[in-house]
Amino acid sequence: MKLLQQLSDDLEGLVAGAAPAVVGVEHARGHGTGLFLTPDGYVLTNRHVVMRTPKRLTVQLHNGEERRATLVGADAPTDLAVVRAEGDGFPTLPLADPETVRVGQLVMAIGNPFRLEQSVSLGVVSAINRSITLPDGVILEGMLQTDAAINPGNSGGPLLDTRGRVVGLNTLVLPFAQGIGFAVSATTAAWVASLLIQRGRVDRKFLGIAATAVNLEPALAKDTGQPRAVRVLKVQEGTPADDAGLQPDDLLLGINSRPVSSVDDLQRLMALANEDEVHLDVLRKGRRKDVSARARHRREPVAA
């Protein structure tokens, strides 16, 4: 009983500490949730929460006070958006290190489902690195799966670990299932939000491949110095990847001398690349190759 009481007390303290940084995001045609990223009012939320009426946004604070907000930028391939609320001195929530996120760990969702403000639900991380295809064909990569209760209105709210760190941004549920929800990982949210705040958009360069993250066999992991890589599943004809000679089953180990262990890494490094020419560290049939590709811009890529 003492252990249960201690757990209850710890969760109560977690909610009390985190809740002031969680806000309601309201507009004429709906509502959702968000969280303060910075003390000067930058709020992270989901794109689908704000894009119906992006010029008529308000943010509802923990104490019920409302502030006008403006859209800073949105990114369809990750369903993320940043808005800025009037004012400053707002409390914020830290983002978790992706290496600390484990299947089975306790997580808590805070949000405004059906306008029931500051609702809390508890669950676990059910899986990591899920790929979800939306009805419009957009593929959300690197998603966290959770059984914490998520409902309409939770979108854009934080999924927290037991230390009060944001491991993901609650985004969607499977409408035909029970207890299967998904959150954009904090890793993805961090780099997308940074670009949205700096530039108002995410300018993506694409290779033209379908790919998936894979665990490397121990010997191969030791040889390459990394436990994971990205396997090329398909190369689209006439794309930069095709021109560069990439092939199905190639393993992408790095881009511009930076390691790649997930599709999210691939997308992030392509978005951050300053030059159109990128250098790919490729493992093909046991042999490493340095492949140069001249990437092209595409507004809303379906593949990496």
C-alpha positions as CSV (number, residue, x, y, z in Angstrom):
1,M,0.0,0.0,0.0
2,K,2.9,2.4,0.8
3,L,4.3,1.9,-2.7
4,L,0.9,2.6,-4.3
5,Q,0.4,5.7,-2.1
6,Q,3.9,6.9,-3.1
7,L,3.1,6.4,-6.8
8,S,-0.2,8.3,-6.4
9,D,1.6,11.2,-4.6
10,D,4.2,11.3,-7.3
11,L,1.6,11.3,-10.1
12,E,-0.3,14.1,-8.4
13,G,2.8,16.1,-8.1
14,L,3.6,15.5,-11.8
15,V,0.2,16.8,-12.9
16,A,0.5,19.9,-10.6
17,G,3.9,20.7,-12.1
18,A,3.1,20.1,-15.7
19,A,-0.5,21.4,-16.0
20,P,0.3,25.2,-16.1
21,A,2.4,24.7,-19.3
22,V,-0.6,23.0,-21.0
23,V,-3.1,25.2,-22.9
24,G,-6.3,24.9,-24.8
25,V,-6.1,26.0,-28.4
26,E,-9.5,27.4,-29.6
27,H,-10.9,28.7,-32.8
28,A,-14.3,29.2,-34.4
29,R,-14.5,25.6,-35.8
30,G,-13.0,23.5,-33.1
31,H,-10.5,23.1,-30.3
32,G,-7.4,21.2,-29.2
33,T,-4.5,21.3,-26.9
34,G,-1.0,22.7,-26.9
35,L,2.1,23.3,-24.7
36,F,4.4,26.2,-24.2
37,L,7.8,25.7,-25.7
38,T,9.3,29.0,-24.6
39,P,8.5,31.6,-21.9
40,D,7.7,34.2,-24.6
41,G,4.6,32.4,-25.8
42,Y,5.6,29.9,-28.5
43,V,3.1,27.0,-28.3
44,L,3.5,23.6,-30.0
45,T,0.3,21.9,-31.2
46,N,-1.0,19.8,-34.1
47,R,-1.4,21.3,-37.6
48,H,-4.9,19.8,-37.9
49,V,-5.9,21.7,-34.7
50,V,-5.2,25.2,-36.1
51,M,-5.5,25.1,-39.9
52,R,-9.3,25.3,-40.3
53,T,-9.3,28.9,-39.1
54,P,-5.7,29.9,-38.6
55,K,-6.4,33.7,-38.4
56,R,-8.9,33.4,-35.4
57,L,-6.9,31.6,-32.7
58,T,-7.0,31.9,-28.9
59,V,-5.0,30.1,-26.3
60,Q,-6.7,29.3,-22.9
61,L,-4.3,29.3,-20.0
62,H,-4.3,27.0,-17.0
63,N,-6.1,29.6,-14.9
64,G,-8.9,30.1,-17.5
65,E,-7.5,33.3,-18.9
66,E,-7.6,33.7,-22.7
67,R,-4.8,35.1,-24.9
68,R,-5.0,35.9,-28.6
69,A,-2.6,33.8,-30.7
70,T,-1.1,34.0,-34.2
71,L,0.0,31.1,-36.4
72,V,3.8,31.0,-36.8
73,G,4.0,28.0,-39.1
74,A,2.7,24.5,-39.8
75,D,4.1,21.3,-41.3
76,A,1.8,18.9,-43.0
77,P,4.2,15.8,-43.2
78,T,4.5,15.8,-39.3
79,D,1.1,17.4,-38.5
80,L,2.8,19.9,-36.3
81,A,2.3,23.6,-35.9
82,V,3.5,26.5,-33.8
83,V,1.4,29.4,-32.7
84,R,2.4,32.4,-30.5
85,A,0.3,33.6,-27.7
86,E,0.4,37.2,-26.5
87,G,2.4,37.8,-23.4
88,D,5.5,36.3,-21.8
89,G,6.7,34.6,-18.6
90,F,4.9,31.4,-19.4
91,P,5.9,28.0,-17.8
92,T,7.4,25.4,-20.2
93,L,7.9,21.7,-20.3
94,P,11.2,20.0,-21.1
95,L,11.5,17.5,-24.0
96,A,12.7,14.0,-23.2
97,D,15.9,12.5,-24.6
98,P,14.7,9.9,-27.2
99,E,17.1,7.4,-25.8
100,T,15.1,7.3,-22.5
101,V,11.8,6.3,-24.2
102,R,11.1,2.7,-23.7
103,V,8.2,0.3,-24.5
104,G,6.3,-0.3,-21.3
105,Q,7.2,2.8,-19.4
106,L,4.5,4.8,-17.7
107,V,3.2,7.9,-19.5
108,M,0.5,10.5,-18.8
109,A,-1.6,12.5,-21.3
110,I,-2.9,16.0,-20.4
111,G,-5.3,17.7,-22.6
112,N,-8.8,19.1,-23.3
113,P,-10.9,16.2,-24.8
114,F,-14.4,17.4,-25.7
115,R,-13.4,20.7,-24.0
116,L,-13.0,19.0,-20.6
117,E,-10.0,21.1,-19.7
118,Q,-6.9,19.7,-18.1
119,S,-8.1,16.1,-18.3
120,V,-5.5,13.5,-17.3
121,S,-5.1,9.9,-18.4
122,L,-2.4,7.3,-17.6
123,G,-1.0,4.5,-19.7
124,V,2.2,3.1,-21.1
125,V,4.3,3.4,-24.2
126,S,2.9,0.5,-26.3
127,A,5.4,0.8,-29.2
128,I,7.9,3.2,-30.8
129,N,8.7,4.1,-34.4
130,R,5.3,3.3,-35.8
131,S,4.4,4.6,-39.3
132,I,0.8,5.7,-39.8
133,T,-0.8,6.6,-43.2
134,L,-3.4,9.3,-43.0
135,P,-6.5,9.4,-45.3
136,D,-4.8,12.1,-47.4
137,G,-1.8,9.9,-48.1
138,V,0.6,11.6,-45.7
139,I,2.8,9.2,-43.8
140,L,3.6,10.1,-40.2
141,E,6.9,8.4,-39.3
142,G,8.5,7.6,-35.9
143,M,5.2,7.7,-34.0
144,L,4.9,6.6,-30.4
145,Q,1.9,4.3,-29.6
146,T,0.2,4.5,-26.3
147,D,-2.8,3.1,-24.5
148,A,-3.3,6.3,-22.4
149,A,-6.8,7.5,-23.2
150,I,-6.8,10.1,-26.1
151,N,-9.9,11.6,-27.5
152,P,-10.9,14.5,-29.8
153,G,-9.5,17.6,-28.2
154,N,-6.4,15.9,-26.8
155,S,-4.6,16.6,-30.1
156,G,-1.5,18.7,-29.6
157,G,-1.2,18.0,-25.8
158,P,1.8,16.4,-24.2
159,L,2.5,12.8,-23.4
160,L,4.7,12.9,-20.3
161,D,7.1,10.5,-18.7
162,T,7.2,10.2,-14.9
163,R,9.8,12.9,-14.7
164,G,7.5,15.4,-16.3
165,R,9.3,15.4,-19.6
166,V,7.5,15.5,-22.9
167,V,8.1,12.2,-24.8
168,G,5.5,13.0,-27.5
169,L,2.7,15.2,-28.8
170,N,-0.7,13.4,-28.8
171,T,-2.0,13.4,-32.3
172,L,-4.5,10.7,-33.3
173,V,-6.4,7.6,-32.3
174,L,-7.6,4.7,-34.4
175,P,-11.3,5.3,-34.6
176,F,-12.2,1.6,-35.0
177,A,-10.0,0.5,-32.0
178,Q,-9.9,1.0,-28.2
179,G,-6.8,2.1,-26.4
180,I,-4.6,2.7,-29.5
181,G,-3.4,6.2,-29.7
182,F,-0.4,7.8,-31.3
183,A,1.9,10.7,-30.5
184,V,4.5,12.5,-32.6
185,S,7.8,11.9,-30.9
186,A,9.5,14.7,-29.0
187,T,12.6,14.2,-31.3
188,T,10.5,15.1,-34.3
189,A,8.7,17.9,-32.5
190,A,11.9,19.5,-31.4
191,W,13.5,20.0,-34.9
192,V,10.3,20.8,-36.7
193,A,9.3,23.4,-34.1
194,S,12.8,24.9,-34.3
195,L,12.5,25.4,-38.0
196,L,8.9,26.7,-37.8
197,I,10.0,29.3,-35.2
198,Q,13.0,30.3,-37.3
199,R,11.6,30.2,-40.8
200,G,7.8,29.7,-40.5
201,R,8.0,26.5,-42.6
202,V,10.0,23.3,-43.2
203,D,11.8,23.3,-46.5
204,R,12.3,19.7,-47.4
205,K,14.7,18.2,-49.8
206,F,13.7,14.7,-51.0
207,L,15.6,11.7,-52.4
208,G,12.6,9.8,-53.7
209,I,12.7,6.6,-51.7
210,A,10.4,4.5,-49.5
211,A,12.4,3.4,-46.4
212,T,12.1,1.9,-43.0
213,A,14.3,1.9,-39.9
214,V,15.9,-1.5,-39.0
215,N,18.0,-2.9,-36.2
216,L,21.4,-4.1,-37.3
217,E,22.8,-7.5,-36.4
218,P,25.3,-7.3,-33.6
219,A,28.4,-7.9,-35.8
220,L,27.2,-5.3,-38.3
221,A,26.4,-2.8,-35.6
222,K,29.9,-3.2,-34.1
223,D,31.4,-2.9,-37.6
224,T,29.5,0.3,-38.5
225,G,29.5,1.8,-35.0
226,Q,25.7,2.2,-34.8
227,P,22.8,-0.1,-33.8
228,R,20.3,1.0,-36.4
229,A,20.1,2.2,-40.0
230,V,17.5,3.0,-42.6
231,R,16.8,0.3,-45.3
232,V,15.7,1.5,-48.7
233,L,12.5,-0.4,-49.7
234,K,11.8,1.3,-53.0
235,V,13.5,3.8,-55.3
236,Q,11.1,6.0,-57.3
237,E,12.0,6.3,-61.0
238,G,13.4,9.6,-62.1
239,T,14.1,10.9,-58.6
240,P,17.5,12.1,-57.1
241,A,17.9,8.6,-55.5
242,D,17.4,7.0,-58.9
243,D,19.9,9.3,-60.5
244,A,22.4,8.6,-57.7
245,G,22.1,4.9,-58.2
246,L,20.5,4.0,-54.9
247,Q,19.0,0.5,-54.8
248,P,16.4,-1.4,-52.8
249,D,18.0,-3.1,-49.7
250,D,20.7,-0.4,-49.5
251,L,21.3,0.6,-45.9
252,L,21.6,4.3,-45.2
253,L,24.1,4.8,-42.4
254,G,24.6,8.5,-42.6
255,I,24.0,11.8,-44.4
256,N,26.7,14.5,-44.7
257,S,28.8,12.6,-42.0
258,R,25.9,12.5,-39.5
259,P,24.5,9.1,-38.5
260,V,21.0,8.0,-39.6
261,S,19.2,5.5,-37.4
262,S,15.5,6.3,-38.2
263,V,13.4,7.8,-41.0
264,D,12.9,10.8,-38.8
265,D,16.7,11.3,-38.8
266,L,16.7,11.0,-42.6
267,Q,13.9,13.7,-42.9
268,R,15.6,16.0,-40.4
269,L,19.0,15.9,-42.0
270,M,17.5,16.4,-45.4
271,A,15.6,19.4,-44.1
272,L,18.7,20.9,-42.4
273,A,21.1,20.3,-45.3
274,N,22.4,23.7,-46.6
275,E,23.4,22.4,-50.0
276,D,21.3,20.5,-52.6
277,E,24.1,18.0,-52.9
278,V,24.1,15.5,-50.1
279,H,26.6,12.8,-49.3
280,L,25.1,9.4,-48.3
281,D,27.0,6.7,-46.4
282,V,25.5,3.6,-47.9
283,L,26.1,-0.1,-47.0
284,R,25.4,-2.3,-50.0
285,K,25.9,-6.1,-49.8
286,G,28.4,-5.7,-47.0
287,R,30.4,-2.9,-48.6
288,R,30.3,0.8,-47.7
289,K,29.9,3.3,-50.5
290,D,29.9,7.1,-50.5
291,V,27.1,8.1,-52.8
292,S,26.4,11.7,-53.8
293,A,22.9,12.8,-54.6
294,R,21.5,16.1,-55.8
295,A,18.3,16.4,-53.8
296,R,15.4,18.4,-55.0
297,H,12.7,20.4,-53.1
298,R,9.2,19.1,-52.7
299,R,6.6,20.8,-50.6
300,E,4.9,17.8,-49.1
301,P,6.8,14.6,-49.6
302,V,5.1,11.2,-49.2
303,A,8.5,9.4,-48.8
304,A,11.8,10.6,-47.4
